[in-house]
């Protein structure tokens, strides 16, 4: 038989060793899975290791998760087909004449991109390659330019079809469609707040975001022709999200439709060839394997912790703080923000959600002024998604900061990239607070769609 360890010591050992190994730079998937196997063996015996396949198998056979490679493939095909360049070009010509127009164009392009691409890295890197040189060439303030690219790029976590929402729904046993619909208004609200911030700052100080020269602007007739060029990808987004929202198809079926549509859109734009398909397949394989391996590792790790009484321990610790339901909710959000500075989003989801969701459900919908218990899980899910956006922008390890570093000119110091993210982080905190105080922002649309 294994060693008997008290739950508070086990918590310290498990999460302490996790932190140390991650700081040493080892990959999250193998750290969580490896540590879980070590602790399983220490706490039990060879038999206890049977938990490993029993935790992984439900995930391997989970139908909902097959949407992940499909959505990633759809995004890769659209990106390889050069549609993102074209889209920025169109929006840039439509808005370039306004003060701060290019930064607004970047955020709008990123918002549309988020509806095509459920993956953050692709959006930040692509917009960094296309939009940053365009803005710097027109003497935009580098901080406004970089901030709008990073903030816009993180919208992919929130706006459907978000990969994170699919994984969250699987882990929290929730409807993917409901989460998608619940995230639409918060996503558009954040996008609007970013544009408002950029525009107001550019109008107060026009040197931050000057309009493009008159000779580069386009006539109203040319604007109509430009919008026509964007009709195929926009139609694809409307079809994919439309079939999910109307309930005609499940998210997995919608992902299949989207993948097929991406082939057609690439063909219309004369970019469909073996090279494009091969590169899209490789991108999909790498991204999906990374996500699924992290899920495998973390689910064993959390499974062991819950089995040893971790859930109870966290619940009692939170109750002992003497905070009410709102205090506990705010504490959870703060914990997620702190974890977001060091861990990646899949890891945080799989380590925290299985422990947090039952605690929130146990407090009941009435505690937060909600009428329907099913609204509670949805509301918390979208709050979680908004919070994860912040993890991409929060120094020192925010992924978006490093994605942008990879494509920004060498003359821009890392400190400037950090500073450019701070105003947008503040806007995300405002967005999170608004969604906490007014749950209707999240619950209204799903209630209208699903009655």
N, C-alpha and C positions, 0 to 999 in steps of 0.2 A: 504493500500500500504506500501511497505517496506521503509527502510531508504535510503537516497541518499548519496553515498560516492564517493569521487573523486577516479580515477583509481590509482593514485600514493599511496594514503593512503590505498586503498584496497590491492594493491600489498604488501605493508609493513605488513598489518594486516594478510593477508592470509599466506604469506610465513614465516612471523615471528612466528605466532602461530604454523605453521607446524614444524618449527625448534625446538621450545620450547618443543612441545609434543614428538617429536622424541628423543630429548636429555633426556627426562624423561623416555625413554625406552619403549614407547608404540609401538605396531606393526603398520607398515606403512599402511597396507591395511585399518585398522579401523580408523587411524588418518586422512588419506586423505578423505575417504568416509564420516566420521563423521563431519569433519570440513566443507566439501562441503555442507552437509545438513544444518548445522548451518548457514552458510553464505547465502545459498539459501533462507532460511526462513527470515533472517535479511534483505536481500536486496529486497525480493519480498513478496509473501504471500503464502498461502497454495497451490495455483495453480502452483506457480513457481516450487514447488517440483516435478511436473510432468517431469521435465528434467531428474530426476534420472532414471526412467525406460526407457525413450527414449534414454539415453546414453548407458545403459547397454545392452538393447535388441540386437542392431546390433552385439555386441561382443558375446552374448550368441548364436546367430545363425550364427556366422562366421565359414564357413567350414574350412578355413586354420588353425584355432586354434586347430582343432582336431588332428593335427600332434603332438602337444606338449605331451599329455599323451602317445601317441604311441611311440614316440622316447624315452621318459623317461622310459617306460616299457621295451623297447628293451635294453636300457642301464642296467636297473636293472637285467634283466634276464641274460645278459652276465656277469655282475659282480657276481651275485649269483652262476653262473655256474663255478666260479673259473678261468675264462679265463684270467683275468687281471694278476693274479699271474703267470700263465703259460707264458703269453706274455713277462712279465718282465724277467722271467727266461731265455727264449730263447734269447732275445736281449742282456741280461747281459752276457750270455755265448759267444755270437757272438762278442761282443765288449770289453769284460772284459780285454783283453790283452793290450789294448791301455791305454796311460796315460789319465786320466780323462774319461776313457771309460764307467765307471758306471754312471757318471753324464750324459754323452751323451746318454747312453742307457735309462736312466730315461726320458730324453727329447723326444727321439724317441718313446718310449713306450707311453708317454703322448700324443704325436702327433697322434699316431694310436688310442689311447683311445679317443681322442677328436673327431675322426671321427665315433666312436661308441656311445659316450656319449655327449649329448648336455648340460650336467649339470656340473658345476665347482666343487662343493663340493665333489662329488663322486671321481673325478680324484685326487684331492689333498690329500684327506683322504686315499684313497687306495694306492697311491704311497708312502704316508708318512708311512703307515704301512709296505709296502713291501720293498721299496727301501732305506728308511732312515737307518734302522738297518743294511742292507747289506753294505751300504757305510761307516757308522760309524765303523762297525766291521773291515773294511779294511783300517782303519785310514785315511779316507778322511777328508778334512777340513769341519767342520760342516756347515760353511756359504755357501760353494759351493754346498754341498749336499742339504741343505734346499732351497737355491735359485733356483736350477735346478728343484726341485720338484714343488715349487710354480709357477715358470714361465711356466713350461711345463703344469701344471694343468690348467692354465688360457686359454690355447689355445682352450679349448672347446667352448669359447664364439665366436671365430672367424671361426674355421674350421667347415664346414657343417658336420652333420645336427645340427646347433646351434639353441637352443630354442630362444635365444635373436633375432637372425635374423628373425625368424618366427614372433615374436611379433612386431619387427620393421616394417616388411613388411606390417603387418595388419594395424598398426597405420599410417604409411606413405603412405599407398595405393600403395605398390610396389610389383613387382613380387618376390616371395620367391626364385624361381629357380635362377633368375638373381643375387640376393644377395648372395646366396650360392656359385655360380660360381665365383662372384667377390671377395669373401673372401678367395678363395683357395690359390692364389699366395701370398697375404700378410701373411696368416697363415703359409705357408711353409717357407716364407722368415724370419719371426720372429723365427720360430723353428730353422732354419739354423743359424741365428745370435746368438741364445743362445748356440748352440753346438760349434760354432766358438769361442765364448768368453770362454767357459769352457775348450775347448781343448787348446787354446793359453795359458791361465793361467796355465794349468797343465803342459804344455811343458816348460814354463818359470820357474816354480817352481814345480818339480815333487812331492814334499811333499803334495801339495794340493789335488792331485788326482792320487795316485799311481796305476799302473796296478795290476791286480790280480795275485797271485803266479802262476808259470808255471804249478804246479801239478793240478791247478783247471781249466786250459784251455782245450778246446776241439779240436779234429782233424777236418780236412776239411769234412770228411765223416759224422761225428757226427753233424756238422753244417747243412749239407743238411737234415739230419733226423729231426733236430730241426725245420727247416723252414717248413717241411712237417706238423709238429704238429700245426702250426699256420695257415694252409691253409683254414680251415673252417671259422674262424672269419674274416680273410682278404677277403675271397671270398664274405662274407656277406656285408662288407663295399663297395666293388667294385660294387656289384649288386645294393645296395641301392642308392649310389651316381651316379652310371652309368645310372639308369633309370631316375633319375632327370635330369642329364646333357644332355642326348640324347633326352629328352623331351617325352620319352615313357610314363612316369607317372608323376603326380603332386607330390609335396612333401608329401601330405597327403597319397596318394596311396603308395608312396615309404616307408613311415613310417609303413604302414600296412604290406608291404612285409617284411620290416626289423623285425617287431615284430614276424611274422610267422617264419622268418629265425632264429631268436634268439631261438625259441623253438627247431628247428631242430639242431642248433649248440649245445645247451645244451644237447640234446638227444645223439648226436655223442660223446660228452665228458662224457656221463653217469651221468649227473647231473640233469636230468629232473625228479622232483618229486613234490608232492603237497606242501611241505614245501617251496621249491624254488619259485614256482608260487605264493603262498600266500604272501611271503615276498616281492616279486617284485610288486605285486598288491598294497600292503600297502604303499611301498615307492612311487609308482606312484601317489597314491591317495593324499598323504601328499604334495608331491612336486607340483603337478598340482593345487591342491586347493590353495596353497600359491600364486602361480603365478597368477591364475585367480582372486583371491580376491583382490590382489594388483592392477590388471588391472581395476577391477570394481571401486575401490575407487578412483584411480588416474584419470580415465577418467571423472568421475563426477567433480572432483576438477578442472581439466584443462578446462573441458567444460564450467563450470561456469565462470572461469577467462577469457576465450576467448569471451564468451557471453557479459561480462561486458566491453569489449574493451581492454583486456589485450594484444592481438596480436598487435594491433595498437600501444599501449603504448611501448611495447618492441621494435617494429620496429622503432618508432620515437626516442627512447632512443639510439638505436644503431646508427641511422643516425646522431644523435646529437654529437656522439663522434668524428665525422669528420674522422673516419677511412675508408679506401677504402674497397672493397669486401674482399681482403686478410686479412686486419686488423680485419674485423668483423668475418671472419672464424676462425682466430687464437684466438680471444676473446671468441668465442663460445667453442672452444676446451679447453681453459683455464678454462672456467666456468664448463665444464663437468668434468675436472680433479678435480676441487675443490669440486664439488658436490659428485664426486666419493669417496672422503675421508670420507663422512658422510652418504650418502644414498646408498641403494642397486640399482642394475642395472635396475630392472623392473621399480622401482620408478622414476629413472632419465629419463628413456626412455619415460615414460608416462607424465612426467612433462615438459620435454624439447622438445622432437621431434615434437609434434603438433604445437609448437610455432616456432621452428628453421627452419623446412623444408620449410614452405611457404616463409620465409624470404630469404633463400638461393635460392629458385626457382625464386623469384622476381628479384634477382640480375642478373640472366641469366647465361647460360653456357659460353658465350663469356668472361665474367668478369674473369673467371678462366682458360681461354685458352682451353676450351673444345668445340668440334664442335657440338656435339649432345646434345640437352636438356635432353634426357633420361639418358645420361651418368652422368649428374650432380647429379641427385637424387641417383643413384647407388653409385657414388663416395663418396658423403656425408654419405650415409648409412654405407659403409664399414669403413670410417674414424671414424664414431661413434662407430662401433663394436671394432675397435682397441683401441679407447679411453677407452671403458668400461673394457678392459682387465686390464688397469692400475688401475682402481678403486679397483680391487681385491688385488693389491699389495701395494697400497698406505697407509702408516700409517696415522692416528691412528686407523681407523676402517676397513682396508682392510680385506675382508672376508677370503682370502687365508691364511693370517697371523694367524687368529684364528683357521681355520680348521687344520693347521699344529700344532699349539700349543696343540690342543687336542690329537694329536698322537705322538708328539715329546717327548723324554726322559725329565723327570722333571729337570734334571741337566742343560739343556740348557735354559738360561734366555730369557725372551721375547725380551729384547734389541737386542740380537743376531739374533733373527728371523726377527726383523725389519731391522737390518743392512744387513742381507743376501738378502733381497728383493731389496735393493737400486740399485746395478749394473744392475739388470734385468729390473728395472723400467726405468733406463737410456736407455737401449737397446730398450724398448718399445717406448720411446719418439723419438729415432732415427728412428724406424720403422714408426711411425706416420708421422714424418717430411718427410721421403722418399716418402710415399704414397701421401702426400699433394703436394710435389714438382713434382712428376712424376705420374700423375693420371693414366697413361697407366698400371702401376703395377696392378691397380684394374680393369680398363675397357677393357684391351686387351683380356683376356680369354672370358668374356661374349660376346664380339663382334665377336670372332672367332666361338663360339658355336652357337650364335643366328644370326650371320651374320649381 
